[in-house]
Structures are given as C-alpha cells and as structure tokens.
C-alpha cells in the first residue's frame, strides 16, 4: 500500500514541471486520472492512513501530496483544479493534526489568494467557494495540542 | 470550522485562517472583489457581439452567483458554530441538573442550614468551561 501510494505521488511529481501549455491532452488525462486515484485512495483509506500515524506516510504526504495540490491548483484547467481542491479537502479532513503548517500555506496563499485575485477565472472562484462551504459545513473539533 | 479557529487563530505563530476566510467572503458578498469580465478578444465574444448579445448581463449574473456562494459559506459557518454550541449547551444543562440534584441532596441531609441556590448560568459555565479535549 505504502509503496503504491509512493509510486503514484512520484509519478505525478515527475510530470509537475511542465506548465499547462506544454501538456498534451493525453497528459491532462493522465494527470487527472492520477489525481482521481489520489482522491479515491484518500477518501477510502485516509482515516486508516492518518490514524496509523506512520512517519513515512506523513513524510510522503508532506513531500508529494501537498506539492501536487499546490501545482495543480495553479493551473487554470477546470478539471485538474477541481480535483486538486478535492484532494485538499481530504488532506484537511484527515491530516490536519500532522500537516498544520502545510494546510496553512495551502489555504492562505493558494486558495484564498485565488479568491482574492482578479486574474483568476470565475470557475476557479466558484470551486474555491464550494470547497470553503464544505469546510464550513463540518463543525468538528480536532485540536492539536500546541498549548 | 471550530478546529480551524482553535488551531490557527488561537496560535500566535500562524496566520489567522478563520479570520481571513470570513474577511474574503464578506468582501465578495459586498462586491469589493468583482467577477472577472469576459475577454473582449476571442471568437466567442466576437460572435456574441456580432449577434448583438450583451456580455454585461452575463457578467452580472456570474457576479451574483459568486456573491450567493459567499453568502452560503457565511451562513454555513454560522450554522456550524451554532451546532457546536448546541452540544456545549446541552452538556452544560446536564451538569446544571446534576449540580441541582447534588445541592438538593445536601439540603435534605443538612436541614438546619438552608442553602439558597441562585441559578446563575455564568457561574455554572465557569465550572464546566474546560471541556476541550486535546490530543
């Protein structure tokens, strides 16, 4: 399981350096497929992965998952953007106690920045607002002991 | 939502995310962040201008949809806070009832000393305020 997740992350990571202009339609398809795979892994096994509290899993999600979400959120392609938002929501749901700083950076300087920027498309703003509503819908309390 | 507030806004070292989310949503709702206007170049807009369609009405519609979404976010934030405090109040009331029973019991056992119980909700909240579970 750990190996396959690692492989998926690495596969996405390797294709990250290209900008959207250089990706062919098959590249976009491959990337969205990989992102969908990530979404399904996180939504099915996220609870297990976060409760096991493995250092390797935390390291993988810190090194690959967060960077993947950031890079795909910067793209204007609608499908990839939606998938990266779903990935982010799953990270927020399962890994908030261990990835506190990463979630802060992602939410503050990626998604809220997109919402404030005038250059971002209306579809992106719309999707971000829907994601925020999903965050706001859950009044859960999971607190990392920082005090 | 509450976990965002406690993890980020209550921490000195991190950005206050709850505050920022609220501010951005309020800005959108008040129309300070306008929806992106359609580019004037491009085949579709040219075709639209040829056909005599006004893209301004469409922009207005998109802006209104964004405002609506931002309002929905604000409403669900308030709603989730309400849900959270409902749990808090119900357990508070339970504690209050337990305290009342305990006091009545002590009043029965020591009948000489009348205990006047003032139902002071603030005092009861003070007694039961440490309820946050940390891990």
Boltz contact constraints between the chains, C-beta under 6 A:
constraints:
  - contact:
      token1: [A, 104]
      token2: [B, 14]
      max_distance: 6.0
  - contact:
      token1: [A, 104]
      token2: [B, 15]
      max_distance: 6.0
  - contact:
      token1: [A, 107]
      token2: [B, 17]
      max_distance: 6.0
  - contact:
      token1: [A, 108]
      token2: [B, 15]
      max_distance: 6.0
  - contact:
      token1: [A, 112]
      token2: [B, 20]
      max_distance: 6.0
  - contact:
      token1: [A, 112]
      token2: [B, 24]
      max_distance: 6.0
  - contact:
      token1: [A, 115]
      token2: [B, 24]
      max_distance: 6.0
  - contact:
      token1: [A, 122]
      token2: [B, 35]
      max_distance: 6.0
  - contact:
      token1: [A, 122]
      token2: [B, 36]
      max_distance: 6.0
  - contact:
      token1: [A, 122]
      token2: [B, 62]
      max_distance: 6.0
  - contact:
      token1: [A, 125]
      token2: [B, 66]
      max_distance: 6.0
  - contact:
      token1: [A, 129]
      token2: [B, 69]
      max_distance: 6.0
  - contact:
      token1: [A, 129]
      token2: [B, 70]
      max_distance: 6.0
  - contact:
      token1: [A, 129]
      token2: [B, 73]
      max_distance: 6.0
  - contact:
      token1: [A, 132]
      token2: [B, 73]
      max_distance: 6.0
  - contact:
      token1: [A, 133]
      token2: [B, 72]
      max_distance: 6.0
  - contact:
      token1: [A, 133]
      token2: [B, 73]
      max_distance: 6.0
  - contact:
      token1: [A, 133]
      token2: [B, 76]
      max_distance: 6.0
  - contact:
      token1: [A, 136]
      token2: [B, 1]
      max_distance: 6.0
  - contact:
      token1: [A, 136]
      token2: [B, 73]
      max_distance: 6.0
  - contact:
      token1: [A, 136]
      token2: [B, 76]
      max_distance: 6.0
  - contact:
      token1: [A, 136]
      token2: [B, 77]
      max_distance: 6.0
  - contact:
      token1: [A, 136]
      token2: [B, 80]
      max_distance: 6.0
  - contact:
      token1: [A, 137]
      token2: [B, 76]
      max_distance: 6.0
  - contact:
      token1: [A, 139]
      token2: [B, 1]
      max_distance: 6.0
  - contact:
      token1: [A, 139]
      token2: [B, 2]
      max_distance: 6.0
  - contact:
      token1: [A, 139]
      token2: [B, 80]
      max_distance: 6.0
  - contact:
      token1: [A, 139]
      token2: [B, 83]
      max_distance: 6.0
  - contact:
      token1: [A, 139]
      token2: [B, 84]
      max_distance: 6.0
  - contact:
      token1: [A, 141]
      token2: [B, 2]
      max_distance: 6.0
  - contact:
      token1: [A, 141]
      token2: [B, 3]
      max_distance: 6.0
  - contact:
      token1: [A, 142]
      token2: [B, 3]
      max_distance: 6.0
  - contact:
      token1: [A, 143]
      token2: [B, 6]
      max_distance: 6.0
  - contact:
      token1: [A, 143]
      token2: [B, 134]
      max_distance: 6.0
  - contact:
      token1: [A, 144]
      token2: [B, 7]
      max_distance: 6.0
  - contact:
      token1: [A, 145]
      token2: [B, 134]
      max_distance: 6.0
  - contact:
      token1: [A, 146]
      token2: [B, 11]
      max_distance: 6.0
